[in-house]
Amino acid sequence: MGTAENLVLVATDPGTGKVRIGSLQRDALLGGAFLLDLAMAGRTTVEPPTKKGKVVVVDPTPVEDPILQQAFARIRSHGRLAPSTAVGRLGKKGLDLVLDRLVDTGRLRRREQRHLAGLVRLHRYDDTDPARREQLVERVRAVLLGGHPANAETGPLVGLLAASGSLPIVVHRSEVKAAKARARDVSSADWASEGVRQAIEATQTTLLVTAVIGGVVAGSS
């Protein structure tokens, strides 16, 4: 599975069925996952490789995954894009698409919850193979807390969870400080190419801007 699907599986609470990705973070976080996969597939990079770099398509060849290709098509013909613009375009409705994929492939089961005398309808998702999620979470924890080296599966998850402040999904509150410190090292480790490292930074920047805007809006309401 791709980074986006792994991320959504990890973020789906096995007890409540709630996807623990904030509404303000959804597009940026899923867009970051898609950007990481495109970078690892050699389709995009960031030039120059600095905080002021732009996302550039270096290989327009379509990718096999339909959801990733649908996201890729949104930036493929737009030339150089600011990272926040690229991440936002890539992640548009990304969570819904990934959830539908996981339901269609039988990895999640969708159920409906009604609140306020049935006036509010919410969707929850039950993992049909909880052992798969547990094993994935344990691999991420082994990187964050056990000193295990990251790879193409765990490295992106560590980067995205750290960027969005979502490490408590996989570690206990008392472990967050150590996990944050380790996540900083993982993002620059050998598993990641320069393009992938820049994709993680682009996602971090976009999520930070999203959080600031959300705070301003909430404060003025």
N, C-alpha and C positions, 0 to 999 in steps of 0.2 A: 504494500500500500504506500501511497505518497505521504509526504509530511503533513498535509492538511487533514487527511483521514486519521492518521495517527494522533494528531493534535486533538481532534474532536473526540476521538475515543477516550483519550486520557482525561479530557475536560468534562466528560459526561459522568456525573456522580452516580456510582453504582447503587446507592441507597435511595436517592430521590428521583433519579432519571433526568435531573436538570442539567443542562449544558452550562458549565460555569465559565462562560465567556460573556463579559459585559456588553451591553448593546452598543456602547460607544466604541468598543474595541473590535467589534466583529469584522468589519471590512478590512481594517488595517492588519489585524492578526492573521486572517485567512489570506489576505494579499501577500503578507510576508512569507507565509508558508508556500504559496505558489511561486513567489520570486526566488525563494531558496531552491525549490525543485528545478526551476528554469535555469538558475545559475549552475546547479550541479549537473544539469543536462547539457551545459555548454551553449545555451541559447541566449543568455544575457550576461552582462557584466556591468560594473560601475566604472566610468572613466571621467576624470582621473580617479584613482583609488584613494580619494580623500573625502572628508565630510561634505565638500562642495561638489563632489562628482555627480554625474548624471547616469541614469540607467539607460544602457544602450543594448539594442538587439544585435548580437554578433553572428547569429545563425537563425535565419527565418524559417528553417525547416520545421514543419508541424511536429508536435509530439504525439505519442500514441494515446495517452490518457485523454478522454474526451473533455473532462472538466478542466484539466490543466490547459488543454488546447483552447477551450472557450475563453479562459482567462488570458492566455497568451495573445489571442487574436485582438484583444482590446488595446494592446500596446505595440504590437508587432510593426505597425506601419506609421508610428508616431515619432520616429526619430529619437532624439535625446529627451528624456523626461526627468523632471525632478523626482527624487526618490519617493517623496510623499504622494506625488501624482501617480506614479507607477504603481505603488502599493495600493492606493485607493481604487484605481481602475481594476487591478487584478482581483481584488477581493470583493468586488461588487456582488452582493447576494451569494457570496462564497459559502457561508455557513449553511444556508438552505440547500444549496446544491450538494454539499458534502453529506449532510444529513440524509438527503434523499438517496444518495448513492449507498450509504451504509445501510439504510432500510431496504433498498432494492436488492442488495447483495446478502441480506439476512444477518448482517453483523449487529444491527440494532433493530429493536421492535418499537414502533411508535404507538403510544397510547394517549388518550385524551383525558385531561383533568378539567373539571368545571368548578368555578368558584363564584361566590356572591350569588347564590341561588341559581346557578347555571348561566348567569349572564356573561361571565368571563371564561373563555375556553383557552386552555394551555396545552401544549404538547410536551410530553415527557418521553424519554427513550430508555428502554431496558436493554442492557447488553446481553446478547444471546450466548456469548462465550466469554464470561467474566475472567476466566483464566488468561485469555489473550491480553486483556487490559492489564491485569495484575503483573504479568510477565514484562510487559512494556514499561509499566511504572517502575518495577524493580530494576530494570536496566538503566532507566534514567536516574534513579536514586543511587545506583552503583557508581555512576559517573559523578554525581553531585556530592556524594558523601563517602563513597568508598574508594575514590581515587582511580577508578577504572577509566581507561582512555575512551574518548568519545568517538563515534563513527558517523556514517552518513545517515543513520537512523536516529541515534540519540542526540547527536550534536545540534541539529536544527531544533529539536524539541526543547533542549536546554536553553538555546538562544531565545526562542519565542516565549517560553514561559517566564524567563527572567525579564525580557523586554516589557512584558505586559504586567509584571508584578504578580504573576500567577504561580509562582513556585510553591505556595501553600497547597496547591492541588496535589503535589507529589511528596512534599516533606512536611513534617510536623512544625508547629510554630517555633519550638525551641531550636529547630535545625535551619531556619530560614537564613540567619546571618551567615553561617558557614556555606550554605548552598549558594547564596548570592556571590560570595567571594570566589567560590569554585567556578560559577557560571562565567565570571569575567575571564578566567583563564581558559575555559573551554572554547569561548568564542574566537580566540586567537591561536588555538592549538593546530597541530599539523593536519588534523582530519579535514580542515576547511581550506579550500582554495581562496585566493584573494577575492574572487568574485563572490564567493559565498560569505566571506567575512563582511564584505561591503553590503551584501543583501541583509545580513543581520543588523548592521548599523543603520541601514535605511529604515528597517522596520522599527527599531528602537526610537529613532527620531520621529517617525510618523506617529507612533503610539504616544510619545511625550507631548507632541503638539495636540493630539486628540484629547489627551487628559487635561491639558491647560484650557483648551477651548470649552470642554465640558464643564470644567470648574467655573469658568467665567459665566457661561450660560446659566448654570445652577445658582451662582451668586447673584445674578441680576433678576432672577425670577421670583 
